[in-house]
Amino acid sequence: MKFLSYILSPIFVLTFTLLLIIFHPFQWLSFTLFGVKGHAKVVNALNFSLVKSMLLIGVTVRVINKHKIPENTSIVFVSNHQSISDIPPIGWYFRKHNPKFVSKIELGKGIPSVSFNLKNGGGALIDRKDPKQSISALVNFSKRINKNKWGAVIFPEGTRSRNGEPKSFAKSGLKVICKYNKDGYIVPLTINNSWKIFKYGKFPLGLGSPITITTHQPIKIDSLPFDELMEKTESVIKEHIK
């Protein structure tokens, strides 16, 4: 299997990279001509294409959702984080809720499609070395989410888990988002197996590891004190990590 990965990995990486390059000018054009809504449609198409490109390395994505996610309100998707492969599936499968990501500021430049989307699509770019900038960016982001009834996506672990084992959840970012979206809902997500794509490191890639994303019961943000809300969210996410 690993021998085959040496053959398929370059094909996947090339395809993935080309998709980012190809969609970049379309993002710019749609944003310039049609604004945020037009831009979102191109981002959805990009996420769909990136998810399907993972089939080149035998990776499928399955979303398990037994709950109705509320509409016409802000949604805060809170998830564990195992690899960069977590992001396109969340963007695609929850596109109805216009998910916007909280990301580190380094991703805001130099990456085709990704940087443009983060800077212009309504997400938040956080400088972890500058608390003042981080809080300001999160406050503005949280207000946008509330005003537009979008979905926010935050990975409270901060960095990716390299072996699937969850890390401690940080409270600060989620606390700011909840403060400005008390009428919204938290939707906990558990991601399994995406870390296995990088189990050998950056190259070659792991083959045939199906990713599952499990959606848990939405929680009304103002139904619990924040510390209880955080504890409940973290607990249900980690209970379902395999």
Helices and strands as residue ranges (DSSP letters): H 2-53, G 54-57, E 61-65, E 75-79, G 84-86, H 87-93, G 95-97, E 99-104, G 105-108, H 114-120, E 124-126, H 131-148, E 151-154, H 172-179, E 185-192, G 194-198, E 211-215, E 219-220, G 221-223, H 226-239
